[in-house]
Amino acid sequence: MPFIAADNIRQFYRLEGRPGKPVLILSHSLGTDHGMWVPQMADLLPYFQVLCYDVRGHGASDAPQGEYSIEQLGRDVLGLADALAMKQFAFCGLSMGGAIGQWLAIHAPERLNGLVLANTSPQFGPRSNWEARMKAVSDGGMAAIVDVVMGRFFLPETLANDACANSVKSVFLGTNPAGYLGCCAAIRDFDSRESLRQIRVPTLVIVGDQDVSTPWAGHGEALARDIPGARAVHLPSAHISNIDCPRSFTTALLEFLRSRS
């Protein structure tokens, strides 16, 4: 299995596509892993060398005890890119992955040639909500919140009929609680609202019109308004829009990124 060791942890990654193609890094949501991008891969590989990875605390990557920060998760991406000799890349992050993307665009803009922020926010809601979620997982494990989270992740018809959604549920239940809690803390503490105007990387914001976790109002709206030149696309999805609306998501991603190349 491919791993990169950096900052005292091992990160799992999967690199696909022909060397020499433009590089695209895909970063997943809290409680999922790199496999959530399966619906996009076949359409992306003719145009990009695609790097998927498991964020610290998730999948096959290490899950050290303690609270993480979005800065730490962003530096993990840079460590992975450096180890694979990727000087510049496009970055697409969904939810937590979108927070990582914002950090990269603010603190390492020279590394990015395009940014897609999907179902994400510059600030993810009241601290008390995250503390309550963390307590529920600490007390009862991942199973304590799985039904609520899946109901926020997907439209009912997706959850009932889609194999990828069922796979996400299995991955969620198998996520190391310590890693999940570490990333919850990173999201809880994240706030890029005062820095969004610094972003000069070409940016696409993707919003789910039935996303109750990061709706347009106060979340996607703020990103599209405050990041100079950002474009916005609305999809009829819940939170995990690349699985709820895979074709529309992939089309928006490709149209934006290919216009940058």
C-alpha positions as CSV (number, residue, x, y, z in Angstrom):
1,M,0.0,0.0,0.0
2,P,1.4,3.5,-0.8
3,F,2.2,5.6,2.2
4,I,4.2,8.8,2.7
5,A,5.7,9.4,6.2
6,A,5.8,13.1,7.2
7,D,5.4,15.0,10.4
8,N,5.6,11.7,12.4
9,I,2.6,10.2,10.7
10,R,2.0,7.9,7.7
11,Q,-0.5,9.1,5.1
12,F,-2.2,6.7,2.7
13,Y,-2.5,8.0,-0.9
14,R,-3.6,6.7,-4.3
15,L,-2.1,8.3,-7.4
16,E,-3.7,7.5,-10.7
17,G,-3.3,8.8,-14.2
18,R,-0.5,9.4,-16.7
19,P,2.6,11.3,-15.5
20,G,2.9,14.7,-17.2
21,K,-0.8,15.4,-17.0
22,P,-1.8,18.4,-14.7
23,V,-2.1,17.2,-11.1
24,L,-5.4,17.3,-9.2
25,I,-5.6,16.6,-5.5
26,L,-9.0,15.5,-4.1
27,S,-9.6,15.9,-0.3
28,H,-12.6,14.2,1.4
29,S,-15.2,15.1,4.0
30,L,-15.0,14.4,7.7
31,G,-15.8,10.7,8.5
32,T,-15.1,9.4,4.9
33,D,-12.0,8.5,3.1
34,H,-10.4,8.7,-0.4
35,G,-13.0,6.3,-1.7
36,M,-15.7,8.9,-1.8
37,W,-14.2,10.2,-5.1
38,V,-14.9,7.0,-7.0
39,P,-17.8,8.5,-9.0
40,Q,-15.5,11.1,-10.5
41,M,-12.4,9.1,-11.3
42,A,-13.2,7.7,-14.7
43,D,-14.0,11.1,-16.1
44,L,-11.1,12.9,-14.5
45,L,-8.3,10.6,-15.5
46,P,-8.2,11.5,-19.3
47,Y,-7.3,15.0,-18.2
48,F,-5.5,14.8,-14.9
49,Q,-3.1,12.8,-12.8
50,V,-5.3,12.5,-9.7
51,L,-4.0,12.2,-6.2
52,C,-6.5,11.0,-3.6
53,Y,-5.5,10.5,0.0
54,D,-6.8,9.7,3.5
55,V,-6.8,12.8,5.7
56,R,-4.9,12.3,9.0
57,G,-7.3,10.4,11.4
58,H,-9.1,8.7,8.5
59,G,-9.0,5.5,6.4
60,A,-5.5,3.9,6.3
61,S,-3.7,7.1,7.4
62,D,-2.4,7.3,11.0
63,A,-4.8,8.6,13.7
64,P,-2.7,10.1,16.5
65,Q,-4.5,11.0,19.7
66,G,-5.3,14.6,20.4
67,E,-6.8,17.6,18.7
68,Y,-5.7,18.5,15.2
69,S,-5.8,21.9,13.3
70,I,-6.7,22.8,9.7
71,E,-3.2,24.2,9.5
72,Q,-1.8,20.7,10.4
73,L,-4.0,19.1,7.8
74,G,-3.0,21.6,5.2
75,R,0.7,21.0,5.9
76,D,0.0,17.3,5.6
77,V,-1.1,18.0,2.0
78,L,2.1,20.0,1.3
79,G,4.2,17.2,2.7
80,L,2.5,14.7,0.5
81,A,2.9,16.9,-2.6
82,D,6.5,17.6,-1.8
83,A,7.3,13.8,-1.4
84,L,5.7,13.2,-4.8
85,A,7.5,16.1,-6.4
86,M,4.3,18.0,-7.2
87,K,5.3,21.6,-7.4
88,Q,1.9,22.9,-8.4
89,F,-1.6,21.3,-8.5
90,A,-5.3,22.0,-8.6
91,F,-7.2,21.2,-5.4
92,C,-10.7,20.1,-4.8
93,G,-11.9,19.7,-1.3
94,L,-15.4,18.8,0.1
95,S,-16.5,20.0,3.5
96,M,-13.4,19.4,5.7
97,G,-11.4,19.1,2.5
98,G,-12.7,22.6,1.5
99,A,-11.4,24.0,4.8
100,I,-8.0,22.5,4.0
101,G,-8.2,24.0,0.5
102,Q,-8.9,27.5,1.9
103,W,-5.9,27.2,4.2
104,L,-3.7,26.2,1.2
105,A,-5.0,29.1,-0.9
106,I,-4.3,31.6,1.9
107,H,-0.9,30.2,3.1
108,A,0.6,28.5,0.0
109,P,-1.1,30.1,-3.0
110,E,2.0,29.5,-5.2
111,R,1.3,25.8,-5.1
112,L,-2.3,26.1,-6.4
113,N,-3.4,26.7,-10.0
114,G,-7.1,26.1,-9.3
115,L,-9.3,25.6,-6.2
116,V,-12.7,23.9,-5.9
117,L,-14.5,24.4,-2.6
118,A,-17.5,22.0,-2.3
119,N,-20.1,22.0,0.4
120,T,-17.9,23.9,2.8
121,S,-17.6,27.0,4.8
122,P,-15.2,29.6,6.2
123,Q,-16.7,28.8,9.6
124,F,-18.6,25.7,10.5
125,G,-21.1,26.8,13.1
126,P,-21.3,27.1,16.8
127,R,-18.5,25.6,18.9
128,S,-21.2,24.1,21.1
129,N,-22.5,21.9,18.2
130,W,-19.0,20.4,17.7
131,E,-18.5,19.9,21.4
132,A,-21.8,18.0,21.6
133,R,-20.8,15.8,18.6
134,M,-17.5,15.1,20.1
135,K,-19.0,14.1,23.4
136,A,-21.5,11.7,21.6
137,V,-18.6,10.0,19.8
138,S,-16.5,9.9,23.0
139,D,-19.3,8.2,24.9
140,G,-20.8,6.0,22.2
141,G,-18.4,5.6,19.3
142,M,-19.2,6.3,15.7
143,A,-22.4,4.3,15.8
144,A,-23.9,7.0,18.2
145,I,-24.1,9.5,15.4
146,V,-24.1,7.5,12.2
147,D,-27.8,7.8,11.4
148,V,-27.9,11.6,11.9
149,V,-24.8,12.1,9.9
150,M,-26.0,10.0,7.0
151,G,-29.2,11.9,6.9
152,R,-27.2,15.1,6.5
153,F,-24.8,13.6,4.0
154,F,-27.3,12.3,1.5
155,L,-30.7,12.8,0.0
156,P,-33.1,10.0,1.1
157,E,-33.2,8.5,-2.4
158,T,-29.4,8.4,-2.6
159,L,-29.1,6.7,0.8
160,A,-31.7,4.2,-0.1
161,N,-30.4,3.2,-3.6
162,D,-26.7,4.2,-4.1
163,A,-23.9,1.8,-3.5
164,C,-21.4,4.6,-2.9
165,A,-23.5,6.0,-0.2
166,N,-23.7,2.6,1.5
167,S,-19.9,2.4,1.2
168,V,-19.6,5.8,2.9
169,K,-21.7,4.6,5.8
170,S,-19.5,1.5,6.2
171,V,-16.4,3.7,6.1
172,F,-17.9,6.1,8.6
173,L,-18.6,3.3,11.1
174,G,-15.0,2.0,10.6
175,T,-13.4,5.4,11.2
176,N,-11.1,5.6,14.2
177,P,-12.9,7.6,16.8
178,A,-9.6,9.3,17.9
179,G,-9.0,10.5,14.4
180,Y,-12.6,11.6,14.0
181,L,-12.4,13.6,17.2
182,G,-9.1,15.1,16.2
183,C,-10.6,16.4,13.0
184,C,-13.8,17.6,14.7
185,A,-11.6,19.8,16.8
186,A,-9.8,21.1,13.6
187,I,-13.2,22.0,12.1
188,R,-14.6,23.5,15.3
189,D,-11.6,25.9,15.6
190,F,-11.4,26.8,11.9
191,D,-12.3,30.4,10.9
192,S,-11.1,31.9,7.6
193,R,-13.7,34.7,7.3
194,E,-11.2,37.5,7.8
195,S,-8.7,36.0,5.3
196,L,-10.9,35.1,2.3
197,R,-10.2,38.3,0.5
198,Q,-6.5,37.3,0.4
199,I,-7.2,34.4,-1.9
200,R,-6.1,35.0,-5.4
201,V,-6.3,31.4,-6.7
202,P,-9.1,30.9,-9.3
203,T,-11.9,29.4,-7.2
204,L,-15.2,27.5,-7.9
205,V,-17.7,27.2,-5.0
206,I,-20.1,24.2,-5.3
207,V,-23.2,24.3,-3.1
208,G,-25.9,21.8,-2.4
209,D,-29.3,23.4,-2.3
210,Q,-30.5,20.8,0.2
211,D,-27.3,20.8,2.3
212,V,-28.2,21.6,5.9
213,S,-24.6,21.3,7.1
214,T,-23.1,24.0,4.9
215,P,-26.0,25.7,3.2
216,W,-25.6,28.7,0.8
217,A,-26.7,31.2,3.3
218,G,-23.8,32.1,5.6
219,H,-21.5,29.4,4.1
220,G,-21.2,29.0,0.4
221,E,-22.5,32.5,0.0
222,A,-19.7,33.9,2.1
223,L,-17.1,32.1,0.1
224,A,-18.5,33.2,-3.3
225,R,-18.9,36.8,-2.1
226,D,-15.5,37.3,-0.4
227,I,-13.1,35.3,-2.5
228,P,-12.2,37.7,-5.4
229,G,-13.5,36.4,-8.7
230,A,-15.0,33.2,-7.3
231,R,-17.7,31.4,-9.3
232,A,-20.6,29.5,-7.8
233,V,-22.5,26.4,-8.9
234,H,-25.7,25.2,-7.2
235,L,-26.6,21.5,-7.3
236,P,-29.8,19.8,-6.1
237,S,-27.9,17.8,-3.4
238,A,-27.4,17.4,0.3
239,H,-23.9,17.6,1.8
240,I,-22.0,15.0,-0.2
241,S,-22.8,16.5,-3.5
242,N,-20.3,14.5,-5.6
243,I,-22.3,11.3,-4.7
244,D,-25.8,12.8,-4.6
245,C,-25.2,14.5,-8.1
246,P,-22.1,12.8,-9.5
247,R,-22.5,13.8,-13.1
248,S,-23.4,17.4,-12.4
249,F,-20.5,17.6,-9.9
250,T,-18.0,16.2,-12.3
251,T,-19.2,18.4,-15.1
252,A,-18.8,21.5,-13.0
253,L,-15.4,20.4,-11.8
254,L,-14.1,19.6,-15.3
255,E,-15.5,22.7,-16.9
256,F,-13.9,24.9,-14.3
257,L,-10.5,23.2,-14.1
258,R,-10.1,22.6,-17.8
259,S,-10.8,26.3,-18.5
260,R,-7.7,27.0,-16.2
261,S,-5.3,24.7,-18.1
